[in-house]
Amino acid sequence: AQQGHVREKTYGKQKIYFADQEQLPAASDAELRGLDGEIAARSAELQALQQSCRHMEAELKDLNSSMTTPEIVREIEALKKECASYTEKLERVKSATNHVTPEEKEKVCREQQLYRREWRRRKRMATELLDAILEGYPKSKKQFFEEVGIETDEDHGVVLPATM
């Protein structure tokens, strides 16, 4: 700094040293324009390289996430076995002789509907009868059911089937 090669600036207790730009040759306007053009060209080249890098990284990610040839071969074999088992199952179903006719199916559905309706009717009657008894009973409903030995559908997890 004393010889004039480096300049010194003091900011409070800190000192900053930097090159003395007075000693550097001044650049002409043509040189500055040339440097600006070079900066622009390098920036464009940098953008192109970054774009290419992003594209290659995306392609690498796709390739890493895709299956390898041996994995694909194993997957194809597994799917062929699965397809063969389904085909065999389909053939067994087609060749079965105990098919249910639409008439039999309709008959079973009607019977189920009849039994479901009867179940509801009888459950309603039993509930009304038990409610009438419980009106004059001094203990709780649960205690009454235990004393008499009544088991409900809910005790056994039975649910009335839905209508079809």
C-alpha positions in Angstrom: 0.0 0.0 0.0 2.9 2.4 0.7 4.5 1.6 -2.6 1.1 2.3 -4.4 0.5 -1.1 -5.9 -2.5 -1.8 -3.5 -5.0 0.8 -2.2 -6.2 0.8 1.4 -9.6 1.9 2.8 -10.4 2.1 6.5 -13.9 1.3 7.8 -13.9 1.8 11.5 -11.5 -0.8 12.9 -11.3 -2.7 9.6 -9.0 -2.1 6.7 -9.8 -3.2 3.2 -7.1 -3.7 0.5 -7.7 -3.8 -3.2 -5.8 -3.4 -6.4 -5.2 0.1 -7.6 -7.1 0.4 -10.8 -5.5 3.6 -11.8 -2.4 1.7 -12.8 -4.3 -0.6 -15.1 -4.6 0.3 -18.8 -7.9 1.8 -19.8 -10.0 -0.4 -22.2 -11.3 1.2 -25.3 -15.0 1.1 -26.3 -14.2 -1.5 -29.0 -12.6 -3.8 -26.4 -15.5 -3.4 -24.0 -18.0 -4.2 -26.8 -15.9 -7.3 -27.7 -15.8 -8.4 -24.0 -19.6 -7.8 -23.7 -20.1 -9.9 -26.9 -17.9 -12.7 -25.5 -19.8 -12.6 -22.2 -23.1 -12.9 -24.0 -21.8 -15.8 -26.1 -20.5 -17.6 -23.0 -23.8 -17.0 -21.2 -25.7 -18.5 -24.1 -23.3 -21.4 -24.2 -23.8 -21.9 -20.4 -27.6 -21.8 -20.8 -27.4 -24.4 -23.6 -25.2 -26.7 -21.5 -27.4 -26.3 -18.5 -30.5 -27.2 -20.6 -28.6 -30.2 -22.0 -27.6 -31.3 -18.5 -31.2 -31.1 -17.3 -32.4 -33.1 -20.2 -29.7 -35.8 -19.6 -30.5 -35.9 -15.9 -34.2 -36.4 -16.7 -33.3 -39.2 -19.2 -31.1 -40.8 -16.5 -33.9 -40.7 -14.0 -36.2 -42.3 -16.5 -33.7 -45.0 -17.3 -33.0 -45.7 -13.6 -36.7 -46.0 -12.8 -37.4 -48.4 -15.7 -37.1 -52.2 -15.4 -34.0 -54.0 -16.5 -34.2 -56.8 -19.2 -34.0 -59.6 -16.6 -36.7 -58.0 -14.5 -39.0 -57.6 -17.5 -38.4 -61.3 -18.5 -39.4 -62.4 -14.9 -42.4 -60.1 -15.0 -43.5 -61.5 -18.4 -43.1 -65.1 -17.1 -45.2 -64.3 -14.0 -47.9 -62.7 -16.1 -48.0 -65.7 -18.5 -48.4 -68.1 -15.5 -51.2 -65.9 -14.1 -52.9 -65.8 -17.5 -52.6 -69.5 -17.9 -54.2 -70.1 -14.4 -57.0 -67.7 -15.3 -57.6 -69.5 -18.6 -57.7 -72.8 -16.9 -60.1 -71.5 -14.3 -62.3 -70.1 -17.0 -62.3 -73.4 -18.9 -63.3 -75.2 -15.6 -66.2 -72.8 -15.1 -67.3 -73.2 -18.8 -67.2 -76.9 -18.7 -69.0 -77.2 -15.3 -72.3 -79.0 -15.6 -73.9 -77.6 -12.5 -74.8 -74.2 -14.0 -77.6 -72.3 -12.3 -80.5 -71.4 -14.6 -82.1 -68.0 -14.5 -85.3 -69.6 -13.2 -83.5 -71.2 -10.3 -81.7 -68.0 -9.5 -84.9 -66.1 -9.5 -86.5 -68.7 -7.3 -83.7 -68.4 -4.8 -83.9 -64.6 -4.8 -87.6 -64.7 -4.2 -87.1 -67.1 -1.3 -84.4 -65.0 0.2 -86.6 -61.9 0.0 -89.5 -63.8 1.6 -87.2 -65.0 4.5 -85.7 -61.5 4.9 -89.2 -60.0 5.1 -90.3 -62.6 7.7 -87.1 -62.0 9.7 -87.8 -58.3 9.9 -91.5 -58.9 10.8 -90.6 -61.3 13.6 -87.8 -59.1 14.9 -90.1 -56.1 15.0 -92.8 -58.2 16.9 -90.3 -59.5 19.4 -88.8 -56.0 20.0 -92.3 -54.5 20.5 -93.2 -57.4 22.9 -90.0 -57.0 24.9 -90.4 -53.2 25.0 -93.9 -53.7 26.5 -92.5 -56.0 29.1 -89.6 -53.7 30.0 -92.0 -50.7 30.6 -93.0 -52.3 34.0 -89.7 -54.1 34.7 -87.6 -52.5 37.4 -84.1 -53.4 36.1 -82.3 -52.5 32.9 -82.9 -54.1 29.5 -79.5 -55.8 29.6 -80.2 -57.4 33.0 -83.6 -58.5 31.8 -82.1 -60.2 28.7 -79.5 -62.0 30.9 -82.1 -63.2 33.4 -84.5 -64.5 30.7 -81.6 -65.8 28.4 -82.4 -63.7 25.3 -79.7 -63.4 22.7 -80.0 -60.7 20.1 -78.6 -60.5 16.5 -76.3 -57.8 17.7 -74.8 -60.0 20.4 -73.6 -62.4 17.7 -72.7 -59.7 15.1 -75.5 -60.8 12.7 -76.6 -58.1 10.3 -79.9 -58.3 8.4 -79.0 -58.8 4.7 -79.5 -55.8 2.4 -82.3 -55.9 -0.2 -81.5 -56.8 -3.7 
